[in-house]
Amino acid sequence: MTAFAVVVVQGLSCVGFGAAVLRGLGLGGALSWHERLGWSFAVGFGVLGWLLFFAGVSGALGRATLIAILLVGACGVGFLGRPPAPVHAARLQGIEWTLVALLCAALAFDFLEALAPPADADTLAYHFALPKQFLDADRIEFVPRAVDGAVPLGVQMTYLPALALGGEQALTLWTWVSGWALAGLFYVVSRRFLDRGWALAATLVLVTTPAVVYGGGSGQVEVRIALFVIVAVIAAAAAIREDGVGYAVLAGLAAGFYMAGKYTGLLFVVAVGLVLLLGRRRLAGASAFGLAALVAGGQWYVWNALHTGDPVFPMLYGWLEYPDRGLWDAVHDARFKRAFFEAESAVPTNPFWLLAYPLKATLAASPVFESVRTGLGAYPLLAFPFALAGLWRYRHRVFSHPLGPAALIVMVYYALWFFTGSSQRIRHLLPVLPIVLLCLSVAARRWCDRPAYLFPLGAALAFTVVAQLAGHTLFSASYARHLVSGEDREAFHERTVTGYGPVPWINANLEAGDRLALTERQLTYVIEAPTFLAHPVQQALVELATPAPDASRFLRQLRSQGVTHLLVGHASDGRSAFAMLARALEGVGCAMRLATLETRTFASRTLPGLGSGTGRADVLALTPNECPLT
């Protein structure tokens, strides 16, 4: 099957699974056809990842199984019903033409990225690397690595059919389609509350937001999780308003899919559940919601618990007993808490900073926030005064408005996220950004009902769009260059993936039976041979965190993981424990240098002028027969 055909079938499969769920819950008739389409894709996206988990743990990730699942899902498209008559373009008026043209430009920019090989570091490290590993093994394999191994991977499971059936091109096209599905869903939901022009404008703001541009075309999960958030929040609001258990179940499924895609989904489930208790049928609605969320998202936590004893490995270390003590220890736990909690908290977790964080994280250039390249844009801050005025004008209707519960869910979620000490990178709030934009836009538009009031809000929106489109254009320049110049995949990766230099030699000389240990995580996906990421903090199978490194233990642990080769850098990694231990093995004859290769490093693939350098890296082969340490 061609890449485009695979993506079309997979998209239809998601729509079919979701439409079947909506029909089964008796909710399809309450939505317009366009709403059913958007909701169906979002729900079906979660269902597809849910089904593939069970296929994966059963060792049935072969092509036949993947094709069968996609075809079964595609058969459900009939549940959508007949589409309405097409909307004629002539109905667009004035500024709406400009907004549609700008949306098409943003769509084209992202399509350029979809036609290029993947280059994002996190995507290459695990978002795409783990699906590739699972396909090679024909099953899901447990990876006892914190943050990017033993984590919920519901979104990444949807990458399996695209990669297996259509190759890398289908995979990048699928990220494009699933990323832009958010735009479609956001628009149809916005049309419930905004006229067409303002709904188009809000959608344009969303798709050009730096965090969306950064993650939408890559394997990053936050953009896709936002699909689940929209469905869960709107369904929960309907459950409160209409006392519908069906809506509560739908909200639970969507929230559960968020839980199956990221640990912060646990906080989201709590937030939605608490707000559902405000409904008249508190017990029935909350119970139905909780059960559905558990069914949709609990499997990854059971999977972790079966392998480590900790459903949120390794965050409950010290509270729970780990059956295999080699998976984690106190030294790694202390380093992990410093690296991923203390080091990623730029402001204290107190009530003042709960309110001030959005302002500081948007305006300050702290490396913890990453707001310069993956921020949420200026529109929320610019629109907030207008929204506040709108809330005051219509203050008597706030709690009865359909978006009232939605806003409350976001506020509860934000408070939970902030006070639980999660990483303060602002892009981690991206899943709830669409609801924030919708609430702000609706409230601001209610106030701006006169031309004199409308102009400043329109100016703020225009400023945001111009600035964000400029950044989007700059981000897409590298992909445009790739297509125009005709450079091949290796040349593109050499230019966009830091440290890529040794990869061609490794792929040409290592075989499937070899296993390469490395510390450059962004090379995991592009190296064809099996790899082992020797991270000093996120894993404990190969000890790199103790103050007194032991070469004998290092060798023993490498061999226990099936490692046959090492990739050791000279500069960036030359003084690390991994590099020193590797040199020690080479010095006593337990490892032999096979090649020394040039590498290139840079601070940004989008702005290479920010700084770059060259270095060297060695490929070593372990030599157990000549090693005195054995």
TAVEN-V132627 format. One record per backbone hydrogen bond with DSSP energy under -0.5 kcal/mol. CO is the residue of the C=O (numbers start at 1). NH is the residue of the N-H. Records with the same first field share a line. If there is no record, write none. Layout:
CO: NH / NH
This chain:
2: 6
3: 7
4: 8
5: 9
6: 10
7: 11
8: 12
9: 13
10: 14
11: 15
12: 16
13: 17
14: 18
15: 19
16: 20
17: 21
18: 22
19: 23
20: 24
21: 25
22: 27 / 28
23: 26
27: 30
28: 31
32: 36
33: 37
34: 38
35: 39
36: 40
37: 41
38: 42
39: 43
40: 44
41: 45
42: 46
43: 47
44: 48
45: 49
46: 50
47: 51
48: 52
49: 53
50: 54
51: 55
52: 56
53: 57
54: 58
55: 60
56: 59 / 140
62: 66
63: 67
64: 68
65: 69
66: 70
67: 71
68: 72
69: 73
70: 74
71: 75
73: 76
74: 77
75: 78
76: 79
77: 80
78: 81
88: 91
89: 92
93: 96
94: 97 / 98
95: 99
96: 100
97: 101
98: 102
99: 103
100: 104
101: 105
102: 106
103: 107
104: 108
105: 109
106: 110
107: 111
108: 112
109: 113
110: 114
111: 115
113: 116
120: 124
121: 125
122: 126 / 127
123: 128 / 129
124: 525
126: 130
128: 132
129: 133
130: 134
131: 135
132: 136
133: 137
134: 138 / 139
138: 61
142: 144
143: 145
145: 149 / 150
146: 148
149: 151
153: 157
154: 158
155: 158
156: 159
157: 160
158: 162
159: 163
160: 164
161: 165
162: 166
163: 167
166: 170
167: 171
168: 172
169: 173
170: 174
171: 175
172: 176
173: 177
174: 178
175: 179
176: 180
177: 181
178: 182
179: 182 / 183
180: 184
181: 185
182: 186
183: 187
184: 188
185: 189
186: 190
187: 191
189: 192
190: 193 / 194
195: 199
196: 200
197: 201
198: 202
199: 203
200: 204
201: 205
202: 206
203: 207
204: 208
206: 209
209: 212 / 213
210: 214
211: 215
212: 216
213: 217
215: 218
221: 225
222: 226
224: 227 / 228
225: 228 / 229
226: 230
227: 231
228: 232
229: 233
230: 234
231: 235
232: 236
233: 237
234: 238
235: 239
236: 240
237: 241
238: 242
239: 243
243: 245
244: 248
245: 249
246: 250
247: 251
248: 252
249: 253
250: 254
251: 255
252: 256
253: 257
254: 258
255: 259
256: 260
258: 261 / 262
260: 154
262: 265
263: 266
264: 268
265: 269
266: 270
267: 271
268: 272
269: 273
270: 274
271: 275
272: 276
273: 277
274: 277
275: 278
276: 279
280: 282
281: 285
282: 286
283: 287
284: 288
285: 289
286: 290
287: 291
288: 292
289: 293
290: 294
291: 295
292: 296
293: 297
294: 298
297: 300
298: 301 / 302
299: 303
300: 304
301: 305
302: 306
303: 307
304: 308 / 309 / 310
305: 309
310: 313
312: 315
314: 317
316: 319 / 320
320: 318
321: 323
323: 325
324: 327
325: 328
327: 540
329: 333
330: 334
331: 335
332: 336
333: 337
334: 338
335: 339
336: 340
337: 341 / 342
338: 343
342: 345
344: 346 / 424
348: 350
350: 354
351: 355
352: 355 / 356
353: 357
356: 360
357: 361
358: 362
359: 363
360: 364
366: 370 / 371
369: 426
370: 374
371: 375
375: 211
378: 382
379: 383
380: 384
381: 385
383: 387
384: 388
385: 389
386: 390
387: 391
388: 392
389: 393
390: 394
392: 395
394: 397 / 398
395: 398
397: 401
398: 401
401: 404
403: 407
404: 408
405: 409
406: 410
407: 411
408: 412
409: 413
410: 414
411: 415
412: 416
413: 417
414: 418
415: 419
416: 420
417: 422
418: 421
425: 428
426: 429
427: 430
429: 432 / 433
430: 433 / 434
432: 436
433: 437
434: 438
435: 439
436: 440
437: 441
438: 442
439: 443
440: 444
441: 445
442: 446
443: 447
444: 448
447: 449
450: 453 / 454
451: 455
452: 456
453: 457
454: 458
455: 459
456: 460
457: 461
458: 462
459: 463
460: 464
461: 465
462: 466
463: 467
464: 468
465: 469
466: 470
467: 471
468: 472
469: 473
470: 474
471: 475
472: 476
473: 477
474: 477 / 478
476: 480
477: 481
478: 482
479: 483
480: 484
481: 485
482: 486 / 487
488: 492
489: 493
490: 494
491: 495
492: 496
493: 497
496: 498
497: 500
499: 502
500: 503
502: 506
503: 507
504: 508
505: 509
506: 510
511: 514
514: 530
515: 517 / 564 / 565
516: 532
517: 567
518: 534
519: 521
520: 523
521: 524
523: 527
526: 528
530: 516
532: 518 / 534
533: 535
535: 539
538: 146
541: 543
547: 549
549: 551
550: 554
551: 555
552: 556
553: 557
554: 558
555: 559
556: 560
557: 561
558: 561 / 563
559: 562
564: 622
565: 517
566: 568 / 620
568: 618
571: 574
573: 576
576: 580
577: 581
578: 582
579: 583
580: 584
581: 585
582: 586
583: 587
584: 588
585: 590 / 591
586: 589
588: 628
590: 623
592: 621
595: 619
597: 617
599: 615
600: 499
601: 613
607: 610
608: 611
611: 603
613: 601
615: 599
616: 570
617: 597
618: 568 / 620
619: 594 / 595
620: 566
621: 592
623: 626 / 627
624: 627
626: 628
627: 630
